[in-house]
Amino acid sequence: MKAEIDKELLLLREWQDNQFNFQKAKKEYEKTAQRIDLLKKAATEDLELLKLRRDQIQTRIESSQDDLDALEIKSPVAGTVVYEMPP
């Protein structure tokens, strides 16, 4: 890596440029690593929110199914029920 070359082996200007580029790349790396961490945290939070919404919807489905089951009329006697309308 050019930044690690002894400055006496290079012209001072070239050494300074290499040091500047090294520091610039280091800061860019740190900024990118921070951005990745933030994106991971955001993705984790989004996933938790989606799991919560899934659980809420599952609870609503189960409640609706229970309500639907409660509307069913069950006869104590087996057979077909015939209902006649009066004239």
C-alpha positions as CSV (number, residue, x, y, z in Angstrom):
1,M,0.0,0.0,0.0
2,K,1.4,3.4,-1.0
3,A,0.5,5.0,2.3
4,E,2.9,2.7,4.2
5,I,6.0,3.6,2.0
6,D,8.6,5.5,3.9
7,K,8.4,9.2,2.9
8,E,12.1,9.4,2.3
9,L,11.7,7.0,-0.6
10,L,9.2,9.2,-2.4
11,L,9.0,12.8,-3.2
12,L,7.4,14.7,-0.4
13,R,4.5,15.7,-2.6
14,E,3.8,12.2,-3.7
15,W,4.0,11.0,-0.1
16,Q,1.5,13.7,1.0
17,D,-0.9,12.7,-1.8
18,N,-0.7,9.1,-0.8
19,Q,-1.3,9.9,2.9
20,F,-4.3,12.1,1.9
21,N,-5.8,9.4,-0.3
22,F,-5.3,6.8,2.5
23,Q,-7.1,9.0,5.0
24,K,-9.9,9.8,2.5
25,A,-10.3,6.0,1.8
26,K,-10.3,5.3,5.5
27,K,-13.1,7.8,6.2
28,E,-15.1,6.6,3.3
29,Y,-14.8,3.0,4.6
30,E,-15.9,4.1,8.1
31,K,-18.8,6.0,6.7
32,T,-19.9,3.0,4.5
33,A,-19.5,0.7,7.5
34,Q,-21.7,3.0,9.6
35,R,-24.3,3.2,6.8
36,I,-24.4,-0.6,6.6
37,D,-24.9,-0.8,10.4
38,L,-27.8,1.6,10.2
39,L,-29.4,-0.3,7.3
40,K,-29.1,-3.5,9.3
41,K,-30.8,-1.9,12.3
42,A,-33.5,-0.5,10.1
43,A,-34.1,-3.9,8.4
44,T,-34.3,-5.6,11.8
45,E,-36.8,-3.0,13.0
46,D,-38.8,-3.5,9.8
47,L,-38.8,-7.2,10.2
48,E,-40.0,-6.9,13.8
49,L,-42.8,-4.6,12.7
50,L,-43.9,-7.0,10.0
51,K,-43.9,-9.9,12.5
52,L,-46.1,-7.9,14.8
53,R,-48.5,-7.0,12.0
54,R,-48.5,-10.7,11.0
55,D,-49.4,-11.8,14.5
56,Q,-52.2,-9.1,14.7
57,I,-53.7,-10.3,11.4
58,Q,-53.4,-13.9,12.6
59,T,-55.3,-13.0,15.8
60,R,-58.0,-11.2,13.7
61,I,-58.4,-14.3,11.5
62,E,-58.8,-16.6,14.5
63,S,-61.3,-14.2,16.1
64,S,-63.3,-14.0,12.9
65,Q,-63.3,-17.8,12.6
66,D,-64.5,-18.1,16.2
67,D,-67.3,-15.5,15.4
68,L,-68.2,-17.5,12.3
69,D,-68.3,-20.7,14.2
70,A,-70.6,-19.1,16.8
71,L,-73.1,-18.2,14.1
72,E,-73.5,-21.8,13.1
73,I,-76.8,-23.4,14.4
74,K,-76.3,-27.0,15.5
75,S,-79.3,-29.3,15.8
76,P,-79.5,-31.9,18.6
77,V,-81.1,-34.3,16.0
78,A,-79.5,-35.5,12.8
79,G,-81.3,-34.9,9.5
80,T,-82.5,-32.2,7.1
81,V,-84.5,-29.3,8.3
82,V,-87.4,-28.1,6.1
83,Y,-88.8,-24.7,6.7
84,E,-92.2,-23.9,5.2
85,M,-93.4,-20.3,4.5
86,P,-97.0,-19.7,5.6
87,P,-99.3,-18.8,2.7
